[in-house]
């Protein structure tokens, strides 16, 4: 069965992307006025996202912070619309169950690097300047290959500065925005 779509010509807006509706098989993001589409993530990515979400949620609760840890939500930036793998937002922003979150509500954004070359380029090089422009203080990037590693960065003078890299096989303490301990290898290990 095929589905007819109205043709779209020219630049995209946030409203037009959101009007496409929800599609669990594909992520639709807006970088500037360009529509980016990517397939749903694979098992290793999903496993890491779920486990890191749990660690963050536990850390937020332990800190008594007024925040919510969410997966794959629409985050509106000054010049785009991204769907981070994980985002920690102020609890007040999540209280009304919105379809989108403004970047001002984001305390932390986590991107899990996609295995494709275009996905790696997008997650490593293209998205960080947009998050920095939006003023999101903390950015974590979880690399899955060649070995799992968590790159922890924070915003300084308008761009992200790498604080440290947590490596697989070693539990590393992260102090901000919420204290927790993480072993990137444990995030992706299958349960056999």
N, C-alpha and C positions, 0 to 999 in steps of 0.2 A: 504494500500500500504506500502510495506517495502522498505527501502533504504539500499543498500549494502555499507559498508564502508571497506576500507582496514584495516586489523588488525594492531594495533600498539603495539609493544613490547618494553619494556625498558623505559628509561627516556624521557621526553618531552622537547622540546626547544620552545622558544618564536616563532620562525618562524613556527614550526609545529602547534602550537596552532592557530596562525593567519591564517594559510592555511586552517583550518577547515571552515572558512567563518563565516558570520554573522548569528546568530540565535536569533531572538527576544524572543523565548520562554525559552532560557537557557543562563546563563552566564558561560563562560569558562575562568578560571583563572589558573595561573601557580605559584605554591609555591615551590620554589626550582626546582625540575624536576618532581614534581607531578601535574597532571592535576586535578583541582577542578571544579566540575560542580554543578550548583545550578539552580533551577527553577526561572522564572521571578518573581519579587516581587509582593505581594498582594496590595490591594487597599489602606490600611492605610499607607503602606510604600511608595507607589507612591504619595499619597497626601502629605505626609511629605516632600518627596524629591522635589516635584514641588514647594511647598510653601517656603521651605528653599532656594531653588535655586533662587527664586524671591527676597527674602530678601537679599541674598548675592549679586545678580546682582545689585540691587538698591544701596547697600552699596559701591560696587566697583565703580559704576558710580558717586555716591556722593563724593567719595574720589578722583575722577579723576585718579584712578590707571590704569596703562597699564596692565590690566588683563582681562581674560575671565573666566566666570563661566560655567562649562560644567557638564552634567550628563552622567554617565555610559560610560566613554571613556577608552581606553586601556592605562594603565600607566605602562611603562617598568621600572622595578627596577633592582638593581644590581643582584638580585637572584630571579627574578620572573616577572610575568605579572599579575597585578590586574586590576579590573574594579571597582573603587570606585563609590559610589552612586553619589557623587558630588566631583569635583576637581576644584580648582581655579588655572589657569596656567597663566604664563606670556603671554601677548598679542602677542608678537613676535613669540612665539612657536605655537600659534593658527593661525597665519596669512596665513600659507600655507595649511591649512586644512589637517593635517596629519591623518594617520590611528592610529598612536601611539604617545604618549608623553613620553619623557624621564623624570624621576623623578626630575631632576635638574630644570625643568620648573615649577614644582608644588609648589605653595605657601601654599595651604591648601588642606587637604583631609578630606572628611566627609564620615563616614560609618554609615548607618542606620541598626541597629542590627536586623538580621533576627530572626523570632520567633522560628525556629527549634533549638534543642540543639546543633547540629553541626554548624549551622549558628552563634549562640551566641558565641560559643567557637572560631570560626574563626574570627569574627569581634572584639571580646574583647581581645583575647589572642594571636592568631597566626599572624594576620596582622600587629599590631603595631610595632613589632620588625623589620619587613621588611621595613616599612615606615621610621622608625628611622635610619636604616642602610643606607637608600637612602638619608637621610639628610633633609627630608621634615619637615619644622619648626613647622607647626600647624596641629594638628589632632583633629577633633571633632567626637564624637560618639553619635548618637541620639538613645537613648533607647526608645522603644515603650511600653514595658511592664515591670513591672506591671502598672506604670504610666509613661507618657512621661517625659524624662529628657535629657538635652543636656550636655554631659561631654566635657569640653573644656580643651585640653592639649596642651603643647608646648614642643619642644625638648630642653633638657638640658643635657649636658655631654653624648650624645649618646643614651638617652632614654627619653620617654615621661613622663612629670610630670603634674599631674592634677592641673589646675589652679582653677577651680571651676565647680560646677554643677548647671545649670539653671533648675529650677523645673517648672512643669506644674502649670498654674494658676497665675504665676507671671512673668511680663515682666522684663527681665534681660538684662543689658547692657553688650555687648561684645566689647572690645576695639581693639583686634588684630585677624587677620591681617587687618581687616577693621571694623570701628565702626558700630554697629547695635544693635537693641533691639529685643529680641526674647522671646516668650512664647512657650515652647515646646508643651503645650496643644493645642494651636491654630493651630499648624502645622498639627495635626492629626484629629481635630474635623470635623465631617461631617457637611455639610450644609443642614439643614432640613427646 
